[in-house]
Amino acid sequence: MLAAKFLAQAICAVVDKEMTRRCFSPCDTDPCENQSQDGSSFAAPCLGAKRHPVAVELTPDKPHEACGIVAVCGHPEAAKLTYLGLYALQHRGQESAGIATIHEGRMHVHKGSGLVADVFDEAALRRLPGSVAIGHVRYSTTGSSLETNAQPLVANYRGGALAVAHNGNITNAANIREELEQRGAIFQSSTDTEVLIHLVAQAATADFDEALFMALVRLRGAYSMLVLHPERLVAVKDPRGFRPLCFGKLGNAYVMASESCALDIMNAEYLRELAPGEMLTYRDGELLATRPFPPAEPAFCVFEYIYFSRPDSLAQSRSIYEYRERLGQQLAEEHPAEADVVIAVPDSSIPAAIGYARRSGIPYAMGLIRSHYVGRTFIEPDQAIRDFGARIKYNAVRSVLEDKRVVVVDDSIVRGTTSRKIVNMLRAAGAREIHMRISAPPWRNPCYFGIDTPRRERLIAATAGDVETIRQFIGCDTLGFLSLEGLLKVVPRTQQYCTACFTGDYPPGQAPTGEFTKQILE
């Protein structure tokens, strides 16, 4: 089962993030190369005249990933299949990984910091017996990247053992936690997920199903969640259905996962996406679907189609790849350009770039090559290298770009720093004109529902005022964003979406009150 581990380690080492620089020692440039052109520092300011090696840390100029969850019910190798599913969802979280199983009424758990390949080996999987398992890969959206925050969270209470794996953000977790602490609850982590465990434990009923329902109706915000109990497994989506969760079958076993690509690696049959507010309960070999919550207006995260989900995953029974290609086609209609070649900022923007090329008639080529073996940090050499953070991740293909008018397709701009470095790199490779095209509207507002985005003042579209100011900061010749109307024209019309990151219109009652940061519970 683990024969491909070394290859998988290389694949899972892919962390699609921008590398910014931390200057730990003096440098002789003024302004410091580690500062943006507007004077805002990427890290500590420089102090003086002498350069030394600089540690480069990966911090994304992209929306940070959501988490990924997997469950396998009724299979003798539940833990191994869950492990495979987590491999397929590694793109959704790289900070920690974990699996919990139930065997003969006892809970078994193994989790830790790092990639799936780092956390699990054959010995660890042998210590996870049982035919029912849940798993989690984490990118922190509430709570720091600490091992105590790794999931599944496991606890013992008067009703027995309990394990929870959660994708999303509970926006009223701070208020609930304060209330629970006043009643004597002691929290072991700084993640929002733990409030659910305490709500279940303190419920005024001995019936687990009733206690879980009473806990869930207290929560606001986003949750696609797996709850493992000695007698049952529950998969549930919040009433607005912010985050994805699908299920399928593998023989007589059932599989639930954040994306269908996790089912594919197990050779399971995809059945469908859970509806908003739907709950699946697996018990004694049977799967029961219910909708226990009052109806609410759906608000599925539209960025799953633009960036987060793997292109080979399904959405409404059609591939994410197909939707992204259509986004590129729509982008070409809205923002045409006279150019010689279309290139993508790899890898997530490739389908949109192909779509742009097909609709515009401009040839598509690989003008940027991305390294798939970049770790989380890198040591810069003594000699300063311009735009080093981008160069260690991307390299330009001069034969594609030299003396060409180039359309560069990307899926988002958050702070703008990576886009500017890429433009510099393309000009250095001989590009005559650079036309940036973004297959999403401008990102102007933070997300509170499972995406770790910067504060609003760090979002360039929120502070720049208009597209021309962003263009000047990036340094390209022209810049065009897909319109919100164009986006909604492409994505499935069978459901409603949360577009608050673009519009600032958060679903009623779901956004937090007061300041909200990922360290709010610390």
Secondary structure, 3 states (H helix, E strand, C coil): CCCCHHHHHHHHCCCCCCEEEECCCCCCCCCCCCECCCCCECCCCCCCCCCCCEEEEECCCCCCCCCEEEEEECCCCHHHHHHHHHHHCHHHCCCEEEEEEEECCEEEEEEEECCHHHHCCHHHHHCCCCCEEEEEEECCCCCCCCHHHCCCEEEEECCEEEEEEEECCECCHHHHHHHHHHCCCCCCCCCCCHHHHHHHHCCCCCCHHHHHHHHHCCCCECCEEEEEECCEEEEEECCCCCCCCEEEEECCEEEEECCCHHHHHHCCEEEEECCCCCEEEEECCEEEEECCCCCCCCCEECHHHHHHCCCCCEECCEEHHHHHHHHHHHHHHHCCCCCCEEEECCCCCHHHHHHHHHHHCCCECCCEEECCCCCCEEEECCCCCCCHHHHCCEEECHHHHCCCEEEEEECCCCCCHHHHHHHHHHHHCCCCEEEEEECCCCCCCCCCCCCCCCCHHHCHHHHHCCHHHHHHHHCCCEEEECCHHHHHHHCCCCCCEECHHHHCCCCCCCCCCCCCCCCCCC
